[in-house]
Amino acid sequence: MKASPKAGILASLVVVLSVVFAQAAQAATTITRAELQGTQVRIEGSGAAPNARLVVNGGTLVGTADAGGNFRIESSGFTAPPDCKVTVSDGSTSATATLAGCTVSQPPPPSAPSLSSLTVNPTDVVGGDLATGTVTLSTAAPSGGFVIDLSSDNTAAATVPASVTVPAGSTSANFTVTTQQVTNAQSAVIIGTVGGNFSTERHAVVTAWDAFHFSHGSVSVFPGGNGTGRVTSQPAGIDCAIASGSGSGTCTAFFTVGTVVRLDARPAANSSFVGFRPSPGCPDASKITVARGTDHACQVGFVLK
């Protein structure tokens, strides 16, 4: 029986497609040799696209396949990748191999943590009250934790435990600062070190106050001329008579911390008021903000006419 023309065409198409797919299957890039001696590298393979430009590890090395898709890439100045793997790509397919003669780089060991900071909060307390200290590390503490040695340079003002341990995986830890009752303000430097090595020192200052001076500051008025007058304050507290001629007379009053005090000066009939002299504690006598444990000393100028 004679085959139809249509059947012959179909048979021919099957043969052509089989050849195409067979060629495509053979086109996968393969590395057959990859070796390294010092900085001398040699990579060989096949299956690349004919005459294709080949790229190794994204561009660290380049080469060209021949008409049959075979390739040989060499270089005398090659830097080995950390994992010793090379990938050759012709733009559509790629292959990866491990370089013979190459040693995989070991990651550097994690750096040991160091003491970055030591803080105390609050920094001013009534003697007998507690404050909280905090140590902070540069990196997380290793297994078993990281010990910070602690000390106080004035145990009459504040004491701390001998050490504090930052737990494994954490970067900070708190400790208790115990202050002492005092009759006048005293400060202590809280010191943290690693292994008793003072080159690693970090520190913070805490001040213990008596209850009155913790909540109060004072304003003082003293004369600055040869005249006579009176200085009062709002709110009330200062009522200071400056004596005529002698320039004598100093007055002091206490106010609660944060109070804004205004001083008013009135000269006597024989005198003139020339102003308050600005000073570090009294830059503006019309609005003095009272600070803890501070005496704001203001000099008033009364001069004879």
GIZI-V21855 format. One record per residue. N is the residue number from 1. PHI is phi as a letter, one per 20 degrees, with the letter a starting at -180 (* if undefined). NEAR is the number of other ideal C-beta (glycine too) atoms within 10 Angstrom. Layout:
# GIZI-V21855
n:N phi:PHI near:NEAR
n:N phi:PHI near:NEAR
This chain:
# GIZI-V21855
n:1 phi:* near:3
n:2 phi:e near:4
n:3 phi:f near:8
n:4 phi:f near:9
n:5 phi:g near:8
n:6 phi:f near:8
n:7 phi:f near:9
n:8 phi:f near:10
n:9 phi:f near:10
n:10 phi:f near:10
n:11 phi:f near:10
n:12 phi:f near:10
n:13 phi:f near:10
n:14 phi:f near:10
n:15 phi:f near:9
n:16 phi:f near:9
n:17 phi:f near:10
n:18 phi:f near:10
n:19 phi:f near:10
n:20 phi:f near:10
n:21 phi:f near:10
n:22 phi:f near:10
n:23 phi:f near:9
n:24 phi:f near:9
n:25 phi:f near:9
n:26 phi:e near:11
n:27 phi:e near:15
n:28 phi:f near:14
n:29 phi:f near:23
n:30 phi:c near:16
n:31 phi:e near:20
n:32 phi:d near:14
n:33 phi:b near:11
n:34 phi:b near:24
n:35 phi:b near:14
n:36 phi:c near:19
n:37 phi:c near:13
n:38 phi:m near:10
n:39 phi:d near:11
n:40 phi:e near:13
n:41 phi:d near:24
n:42 phi:b near:17
n:43 phi:c near:25
n:44 phi:c near:17
n:45 phi:a near:22
n:46 phi:b near:17
n:47 phi:n near:21
n:48 phi:f near:29
n:49 phi:f near:15
n:50 phi:g near:12
n:51 phi:l near:12
n:52 phi:f near:19
n:53 phi:f near:13
n:54 phi:d near:21
n:55 phi:d near:18
n:56 phi:d near:20
n:57 phi:l near:15
n:58 phi:m near:8
n:59 phi:p near:8
n:60 phi:f near:13
n:61 phi:b near:19
n:62 phi:c near:12
n:63 phi:b near:19
n:64 phi:c near:13
n:65 phi:f near:23
n:66 phi:e near:13
n:67 phi:f near:7
n:68 phi:e near:11
n:69 phi:n near:20
n:70 phi:e near:15
n:71 phi:b near:22
n:72 phi:b near:14
n:73 phi:d near:22
n:74 phi:c near:12
n:75 phi:b near:16
n:76 phi:d near:9
n:77 phi:c near:9
n:78 phi:e near:23
n:79 phi:e near:10
n:80 phi:f near:18
n:81 phi:f near:16
n:82 phi:g near:10
n:83 phi:e near:11
n:84 phi:m near:17
n:85 phi:d near:15
n:86 phi:c near:24
n:87 phi:c near:15
n:88 phi:d near:28
n:89 phi:c near:19
n:90 phi:d near:22
n:91 phi:o near:11
n:92 phi:c near:11
n:93 phi:c near:15
n:94 phi:b near:15
n:95 phi:b near:20
n:96 phi:c near:13
n:97 phi:b near:18
n:98 phi:e near:13
n:99 phi:f near:21
n:100 phi:f near:12
n:101 phi:n near:14
n:102 phi:d near:20
n:103 phi:d near:9
n:104 phi:f near:13
n:105 phi:f near:11
n:106 phi:e near:7
n:107 phi:f near:7
n:108 phi:f near:6
n:109 phi:f near:6
n:110 phi:f near:9
n:111 phi:f near:8
n:112 phi:f near:12
n:113 phi:f near:17
n:114 phi:c near:12
n:115 phi:e near:20
n:116 phi:e near:13
n:117 phi:b near:14
n:118 phi:c near:21
n:119 phi:c near:17
n:120 phi:c near:23
n:121 phi:b near:13
n:122 phi:f near:12
n:123 phi:e near:14
n:124 phi:c near:18
n:125 phi:b near:20
n:126 phi:f near:16
n:127 phi:g near:21
n:128 phi:o near:13
n:129 phi:e near:16
n:130 phi:d near:11
n:131 phi:c near:22
n:132 phi:d near:12
n:133 phi:e near:23
n:134 phi:c near:16
n:135 phi:d near:25
n:136 phi:c near:18
n:137 phi:e near:20
n:138 phi:f near:12
n:139 phi:b near:13
n:140 phi:f near:15
n:141 phi:f near:21
n:142 phi:f near:13
n:143 phi:g near:6
n:144 phi:n near:9
n:145 phi:n near:14
n:146 phi:c near:23
n:147 phi:e near:15
n:148 phi:d near:23
n:149 phi:f near:19
n:150 phi:c near:20
n:151 phi:b near:19
n:152 phi:c near:18
n:153 phi:e near:13
n:154 phi:b near:16
n:155 phi:f near:12
n:156 phi:f near:12
n:157 phi:d near:23
n:158 phi:b near:27
n:159 phi:c near:17
n:160 phi:c near:22
n:161 phi:f near:13
n:162 phi:f near:8
n:163 phi:a near:14
n:164 phi:c near:22
n:165 phi:d near:15
n:166 phi:e near:22
n:167 phi:f near:13
n:168 phi:g near:12
n:169 phi:n near:10
n:170 phi:d near:14
n:171 phi:d near:16
n:172 phi:b near:16
n:173 phi:b near:19
n:174 phi:d near:13
n:175 phi:b near:20
n:176 phi:e near:12
n:177 phi:d near:27
n:178 phi:e near:15
n:179 phi:e near:23
n:180 phi:d near:15
n:181 phi:f near:12
n:182 phi:c near:17
n:183 phi:e near:8
n:184 phi:b near:10
n:185 phi:f near:16
n:186 phi:c near:18
n:187 phi:d near:15
n:188 phi:c near:24
n:189 phi:e near:16
n:190 phi:e near:25
n:191 phi:d near:17
n:192 phi:d near:25
n:193 phi:c near:19
n:194 phi:d near:20
n:195 phi:m near:8
n:196 phi:m near:8
n:197 phi:e near:10
n:198 phi:f near:9
n:199 phi:f near:6
n:200 phi:e near:14
n:201 phi:f near:15
n:202 phi:c near:18
n:203 phi:b near:15
n:204 phi:b near:20
n:205 phi:d near:15
n:206 phi:c near:24
n:207 phi:d near:22
n:208 phi:e near:27
n:209 phi:d near:24
n:210 phi:f near:17
n:211 phi:f near:12
n:212 phi:f near:10
n:213 phi:f near:19
n:214 phi:f near:18
n:215 phi:d near:15
n:216 phi:c near:18
n:217 phi:c near:22
n:218 phi:c near:20
n:219 phi:c near:25
n:220 phi:c near:17
n:221 phi:c near:28
n:222 phi:c near:18
n:223 phi:f near:21
n:224 phi:c near:18
n:225 phi:b near:20
n:226 phi:d near:16
n:227 phi:e near:24
n:228 phi:c near:22
n:229 phi:r near:25
n:230 phi:c near:19
n:231 phi:c near:24
n:232 phi:c near:16
n:233 phi:c near:22
n:234 phi:c near:12
n:235 phi:f near:12
n:236 phi:f near:10
n:237 phi:r near:16
n:238 phi:e near:23
n:239 phi:b near:12
n:240 phi:d near:22
n:241 phi:e near:13
n:242 phi:e near:28
n:243 phi:f near:14
n:244 phi:f near:17
n:245 phi:m near:11
n:246 phi:f near:10
n:247 phi:m near:16
n:248 phi:e near:11
n:249 phi:o near:19
n:250 phi:c near:11
n:251 phi:c near:18
n:252 phi:c near:15
n:253 phi:b near:16
n:254 phi:e near:15
n:255 phi:c near:21
n:256 phi:f near:11
n:257 phi:g near:15
n:258 phi:n near:11
n:259 phi:f near:16
n:260 phi:e near:12
n:261 phi:d near:24
n:262 phi:d near:14
n:263 phi:e near:22
n:264 phi:d near:13
n:265 phi:d near:20
n:266 phi:c near:11
n:267 phi:f near:21
n:268 phi:f near:17
n:269 phi:f near:7
n:270 phi:e near:13
n:271 phi:c near:21
n:272 phi:c near:14
n:273 phi:e near:18
n:274 phi:d near:15
n:275 phi:o near:11
n:276 phi:e near:20
n:277 phi:e near:14
n:278 phi:f near:12
n:279 phi:b near:12
n:280 phi:g near:7
n:281 phi:e near:16
n:282 phi:b near:21
n:283 phi:f near:12
n:284 phi:b near:12
n:285 phi:f near:24
n:286 phi:e near:11
n:287 phi:b near:10
n:288 phi:d near:22
n:289 phi:e near:14
n:290 phi:f near:19
n:291 phi:d near:14
n:292 phi:g near:16
n:293 phi:m near:18
n:294 phi:d near:16
n:295 phi:d near:14
n:296 phi:e near:23
n:297 phi:e near:16
n:298 phi:d near:26
n:299 phi:e near:17
n:300 phi:d near:26
n:301 phi:d near:20
n:302 phi:d near:27
n:303 phi:c near:16
n:304 phi:f near:14
n:305 phi:f near:9
